[in-house]
Each structure stands twice: as structure tokens, then as C-alpha cells.
């Protein structure tokens, strides 16, 4: 199979040290809010000159890859070129064409060949066994008045996996090329969980009758096996929570630590230079290493890559926090009219002050003060991620399915406060609790997010939040 991944040649337009470059580094990422995008680059570039538009010639940096029938990348080379997109397809359209839907003959052939290459790669991916945390994603749909119209779950197609797999392969090719050329680069690194974190995870999993191997390095396959067993017990989301909390945060660095989640020895970001500054630095490094013309990595930039990596890692976290906060505020405004309504939810965080829950319907996060759980005292057990009733022994634990009632919505802060309607699990129980006849009201509001709550143990600086993870 021959697969060419062509990416807009942003490095041709944005040169090191230019005014455009300085501003792009200040932003480091495009930020995606429900009602707008705050781009890293000016719209003239992001939506025109660096946008691979249908039937228009555009400069690109492409990686030409040869893949064996077994899905192994045999060779690759990077080239600068002009490309013309034959068609702009949505994921839904590509999926429909792959299933026999109508399209021009040349488009059908291209999609068919791409899926063949993907099937070969998928077999190789299964051997590699990256971490398989397939968490649900939701999208906020806005109306013309700038208000939330609805919240929908994003449907996952094979078309999504096709693109993801070849983007990952292109990113690997970039890291390999730069290492071979001994050209300085910024890696995307995801270190393996530390032993302190794993100890807490093992304690919690043991309480659910799961076992995480002791001794030696834990691999993604160990977590995948847990998730497979949890799926058979209809407890995948509960176990997914603890697996997610066990992971360190992925960051940018000039030292190669590998990528634990993808189970790759080296990895860099190459495929999104319009919206990520890290990718732009990799493009420049490739231009220099492969002797592809102007716009390559400068000596000054090469010396500054460590500082750049630290800066863009920090700004990435800031962008993610802004996206979460904007989503919270819009969802709080959307749900304000439904104060008093009941919802199915799942406990996403446990603290000594109360429980953080996420609604199944919208993915909105909210808080239940511990005083709202009942008339008895609840003891917080950090290692077990639960609170336990002192008299009844009843348990509210991480990942538990519950029924809650919305007591208060505060759009200005994005806060949602709930009352608990479900009874606690019996001591040692794991099943969905029965529903209370009434919930206690009037508790003090707490607007803290679940992303800041209930760590397994205090962790390293690269700790990953329990917000929705990025794919890579």
C-alpha cells in the first residue's frame, strides 16, 4: 500500500522570528469554544492560504509512505509539493462511500484503497495494543441567537479511525526522520504511570474484584485487559475512570520519553501546524533535515526548543481549561430552565466535601455537597474513591450510576448543584443504587470542577486531569 499524507505547508508562510511566528507562539494553540474558534494563525492563513480547499492548488509538506500487506511501514520520505484536493469529504460521507454509497468513480477508488491500507494498519495496531480508552464525546450545538440548542453525542465511524491511524503513522515518520538526521525536535511524550499512582489504582480495583499486575512495567495492554473484563461485567465506564486517573499528562519535551498511551517509542506532532505550534516547529525541522528549501529550523529556534516545549505545554493546558470553562458556562445556561428536573448521572469525582457527577444526557459536570447525601455522617476514603455512611455502611463511589435532581444552576460561573436521589450502594456492593423518595435541599453551593477532584494519589507535575483526554 502507498499512502500519502499531505499537510498544509505552514512553515513556508510563517518564518522563524517573524511577527506571525511571535504571535503564534504566544497563542500556541487554536482554542475551540462552543460559539467560536480563537485561531493560532490569522484567518487569511488558517481558512485560505493554508487550507487545502477542494479543486484548488495549495503548497503542502507531505509524507509518502509504503506499507506492507501486514500493515508495517516499510519506508517513507518527506517532500514539499503542490496538491489539489479532489474532494472535501465529511466523516459521514467517507463512511457512506466505503459502504457502497454514491460518489464519482475516482473518489470511490481512492476511498476503497485507503480503507484497504487501513485494514492492514489496524492489524498492526492490534499487535501494538495502545491504550483503548474510547470515551464518549459530546458536541454543543448553538442556534443563531448564540444559545445552546442541544447537546449531541459524537458518533464514531471507521472513517474517524482511518484518519487517526494515518495521522499517527505520519507523526511517527516525522519523529523517526528527525532522529535519524540528528535534528533537534519537540516530541509529544506521555510517560508511564508512576508506582505511587498505580498503588492507589490497584487498591481501588481490588475493591471491585479486578487485578492489575504487580512487578515490572505496566503496559497499555494491562489496562486494556481490565477494560475488556469490565465491559463483560457492564462496568467499563467505572473502570475507565480509574484507568484515566492513573495516566500522567501528555506534554511536549525535547527529551524522548516515548508515548505510553499510544505504545510508541517515539512520537511527534506533525499533522496540525495550523492549530498547534508544536507541529509548526516539527515542519521547520523537517524542512531543514530533508533540505526542502526556505522556512526551515533556524539555529536560534533549535537552541530555544526546550523553552518552547515548556511554554506550549503550559499554554495547551490553559487552552483546555478555557474550553472546559466555556462548555460549563454554556451548559449551565442551557440547564437553568430545568432546575428541579431529575437526571441519570455518574460519579466522576469523590472528595471529603462531596461528589462530582456528570450527567449522561449532556455531559455537564456538577457537585453534590456531602451534607446532601443523607442524615448520617459520611467518611471519605481517598484510596477507595468513595464515601461511606458511618451508620449504614452505604457507599457512594467513583464511577457509580446515580439519579440526581438539579437544585441550582449558575451560568456566570458554570456551576451546577445537585441533590442525590439514589440510595448508596450496600457495603461492598457494585450495582446501581435504588432511588430515594426525596433529596435533601439547601446545601451550600460548590462550583469546583470534577477535573480538580479526587486524585488517586498526589502525582507528578505531568499529572493528567480527568477531563476528556486528547487522542494523542
N, C-alpha and C positions, 0 to 999 in steps of 0.2 A: 504494500500500500504506500502511496505517496500522498502526504498531507502537507499543505502549505498554510501556515497561519500568518496572515498579513495584518500588521498593526500600523495605525497612522504614524507617520514619521514626525513626531512632535519635536524631536531634537533638532530637526532642520530649521524649525521656526523659532524655537526657544533656546538661545545660545547661553552657555555658562557666563554668569556675571552680568547679563543684560538686565534691563528694568523688568522685563517679563519674567525672567528667571528669579529675580529677587522677590517679586510679589508672589510667584508660585510657591516658593519655599516658605514664605510667611504663612501661606494657607495650608500647604502640604497635601490637602485632600479636597475634593469636592464634597459638599455636605448636602445630604438628601433629606429634606423636610417634607411633611405632608403636602404643603401648598406651593413649594418652590424648590429649586436647586441653587445652592450657592457654589458657583463653579470655581475650580482652581485656576483655570485659564479664561481669558476673555471669550465672549460668545463668538466673536469672529473666527477664533481658532476652534473652540470646542464644538460649535454647531455648523461650521463651514469648512475652513481650510484643512482641519484635522478630522473631519467627519467623512467616513467612507460612504459617500452617497451613491445611491443606485444610478448606474449608467454615467457616472462622472469620473474622470481621471483624478487620482489623488496619489501623492507620494506616500510610500509605506516602507517600513522595515519588516521584512518577512523572514520566517524560518521555514526552510524546505526540509521536510523530514521523511525518511524512508523507514517504514515499519514492517516487520516480518509478519508472516501469517500467524505466528504465535503471539503477536502484539508487542514484541520487543522493538524499541527504537534502535535501528541498525546504524543510522548515520543522520547527520543534519548539517545544514550550513545556513548562515545568515546573509541576506542580501538586501541592498536598497533597490527599490523598484517603483514603477508607477503601476497602479492597479485600477481596474474598473469593476465595480460590483455589479454582477449580473442581476441580482435581485435582493431586496431587503425583506427578509422573512421574519415574522414573529415566531416564538417558540411553538405556538399553537399551529401556525401554518406549516412549519417544518415537520412537526409531528404528523399532521394530516397527510402531507405529501409522502412521508415514509410509510404510511399505512395505505397508500394507493390513491390518495386524493388527487384532484386535478392540478396540473401545472404544465408549463412548457417542457418539451422533451429534454432540453439540455439541463433544466433545473431538476427534473426528476432523476436524471442520470447522476448529477452531482450529489444530490441528497442520498441516493441509493449507495453510491460509492463511499460517501462519508460514513454512513451507518455501518457498512461492511468493515471499514477500518476501525470504527468504534467497538464493534463486537470483538474484534481481535484484541484491542486495547483493554476491554473490560475483563477479558480472561486473565490478562496480565495483572490488572488491578486487583482481582480477587486473590491472586497469589501474593501480592504485596500487602494486602489486608490493611488499608488505612483505617483510622478510627471512623466508625459508621454511626455518627450522631445525626440522624436525619430528623431534625427538629422542625415542627410546623412553622411556617412563615405567614404573616398576615400583611395585608396592604390596606391603608386607609384611602378611601375614595372620597374626593372632595367634590362638592357641587359648584355651580357657577358663582354662588354667593360667598364662597370661601369657607363653607361649613362642611362638617363631615356628613356625607350622605350614607355611607355604610362602611363596614369593615369586612373584607373577604379573605379567605384563606387562599394562599397561592397554590395553584395546582402544579404538581411536579410531573414533568413529562420526560421521556427518554431524551428528547431534544435538549433539555437542560443538562443532562448528564453528558451528552455528546460534546457540547461546548465546554463544559467544565473539564472534562478529561483531556481535551486537546489544548486547552489553556494551561493546565497543569504541566503537560508534556513540554509545551513551548517554554514555560518558566524554568523547567529543569534544564532544557537545552541551553538557555541563556546562562545559567549558573555554571554549567559544565564548560561552555566555551570560554567564559571569563577566567575560570580557574586554570584551564589549560594554557591560556595566554598570559597567566600571571598578572592580570589586570585587576586593580582594586575594585571591589564592588560592595554593594549593600545586599546582604542576604535577608530573606524572611525566615526567621528562626522561631521554632516552637520547642522549647526544652521539655524533657520528660518530667512527669510529676516527681516531686521530692518525697523522700521517705516519710517525713512528718505528715504530709498530706495523705499519703497512702495509708498510713496507720489509722487515721481517722476514718477514711473511706472503708477500710476493712472492718472496723468496729461496727459501723452503721450497716454495711452489707450483711454482716454476720447476724444482726438482729432480724434480718429479712430472710435468713436461711440461704444466703449466697456466699460464695467463697472467692476471694481474689488471691491469686497465687502469691506466696511469700518467697523471699530469697531470689536473687538475680534481678535483672532489669525487667520491669513490666513493659509489655509491648501493647500496641493498639489491639492486637488480636485477643489479648486477655480481656480487655473491656468489651470487645465485640461479642465474645462468648457469653459474658454476663448479660448483654443486651438481648442476645438470641434466646437465652433461657427466660429472661424477663418477659419477652414477647409471648412465649408459650404460656406463661402464667398471667398474662394480661396486666403486667406490672412494668412495661417498658418505660413509660414516662416517669414513674417513680425512681427507677434505677438510673434513667438518663440524667436526672437531676444531680445525683451524687457523682456520676461519671463526669458531667460537665464541671462540677465544682472541684474535681480532682485535677483539672488541667491548669497549667500555667498559661499566662497570656502570651500570645504570639507577638513578637516585636521585630524591629529592624536592627541589624547589627553588622559590623564588618567582620566579626568572628563567626565562623560557621559552626553552629551547634546542631545542625540538622533540623528536620521538621518532624516532630513526634507524631502529630495528628495525621499527616499525610504519609508517614512512614518512609521518608525520603532522606538520603544522606546529605543532600544539598538542594537548595531551593532559593529562587529569587523572583521578584515581581517584575514582569516584562510586559504584560498584556494590556495594561490600562494607563498609559502615560498621560492621557487627557485628564484623568481624575486623581492620579496618585503620583506624588513627586518621586517616590522610590523608583517607580518604573522608568521615569524620565532619566534618572541617574544611570540605570542599567542600560537604557538605549544609548546614552552617550558613551558608556564604557564599551559597548559592542561596536559602535562606530569606530572607536579608536582601535580596539583589539583586532577587528576584521579589516581595518584600513578601508573604510567605506566612504571617506570624504569628510567634508566640513561638519562642524557641530558635535565633534567628539568630546570625550572627557578631557578637561584641562588639568594641568599639573596642580593648580590651586584647588580645584574641586577634589582631586584624588586625595590630597592631604587632609581635606576637611570632611571626608566621608563619615568618620566616626561621630563628629559633632552633628552632621546632617542626620545620621541614623537616629541619634538620641532625640533630636528636635522633631523629626517627623513621627516618631513613635509617640511622643507626648501629644503632638497635635492630632494624631489619629484618635487617641483616647478622648481628647476634647471634642472632636467631631462626633464620635459615637455618643458621648454624653449629651451633646446638643440634639442629636437625632432622637434619643430616648426621651429627653425632656419635652421636646416639641410634640412627640407622639402622646406622651402622658397628658399634656395640656389639652390637645385636641380630643382625646378620648374622654377626658373628664368633662369637657363641654358637651360632648355627644351624649354622655350618660346622665348628665344633670337632670334631664327631664324624666329619668327613670328611677329617681330616688324612691325607695320603698319597694322596688321590684326585687325578685329573687333570681339568682343565677347559679349555674353549676360552675365550680372553680376547682383549682388545685393549689395546695400549699406549696409555695415556691421558696419560702424562707422562714426560719424559726429563730426568734430571739427571746431574751428574757422579758422583753416588753410586749411581745405579741407575735402574731403570724402575718406574713406577707402572702397574699394569694393572687393568682392570675385567673381571670375569667376565661372559660372555654370559648365563649361566643366571640369576644373581641380581642382577647389577649391583653386586656387592660390589667394593670397591677394596682393593688390596693392593700390596706392594712386593717387588721382586726386587733384592737388593743386586748391585752391578756385579761383585763377585767371583764371583757365581754364574753368570755368563754364559759362562764357559769359561776355558781355561788361558792365554789371551793377554790382553794389555793392551788395554782399550777406551778410545778417546779420545772425549771429549764435544764435540759440535759444537752449540753453542747455537742458531745461526741456522738450522741444518738440522733441529733437534729430533731428533737421533739420536746414537748412539754407534757408533764404527767400530773394528773389530778392527785392531790395528797390524800383525799378520802376514797375516791372511787378507783384510782389507778388507771383511769381512762387516759388515752393518748391522742394527741394531735401531732402528726409527724410530717416531715418533708415528703412531698410527692403525693400526699393523701388527697383523695377526691372528697370534696365537701360541697354543701349547699350554703350559700351566703345571701344576705339581704343588703342592698346598698343603703347606707344610712346617711351619707353625706358626700357631695362632690364639690371640689373647689378648683374650677378651671384655671384660676390665676396661678396656682402652684402645681396643678396637675394631680392633686391629692384626691384619693378615694378612700372612704372609710366604710367598713362593712361590719355587720353583725353576723355571728355564727348561727346557722340554723341546724347544723348537723351535730349529733352527739359524738363524743370522742370514741375512738376505737377501744375495745376492751384491752386490758393489759396484754401486750404481746400479739394483738390482732393486726391483720393487714387489710381487711376488707373495707369496702365503702361503708361509712357510718350511717345509721338511721338519722332521720331528720327530726330536729326539735320541734316542739309545738310553737315556740316563740323565741325570739332572740332578744338579748338584753341591749338596751339603747343607752345613749348619753355618755359614751366613753369619750375621753379626751382624744382629739384628732392627732394623728401622726402621719406626716406626709413623706416619710423616708421611703426610698425605693427598695424593692427586694434585691436589686443588684448590689446593694451595700450590706446585705444581711447574711447572717448565718454561715460563716466560713467553716470549712472542715477543721482547719487549724489556721492560726496566723501564718501567712505564707510569705514567699519571696516577693520581691518587687515586681516580678513578671506575672503575678497572680492574675488569672483571667476572671473577669466578672461573670456572674451568672445571667447576664443579658445574652440575647441571641448572638451566637458566635458567627464570625465571618467564616466563609468557606475555606479560606486559605490563610 
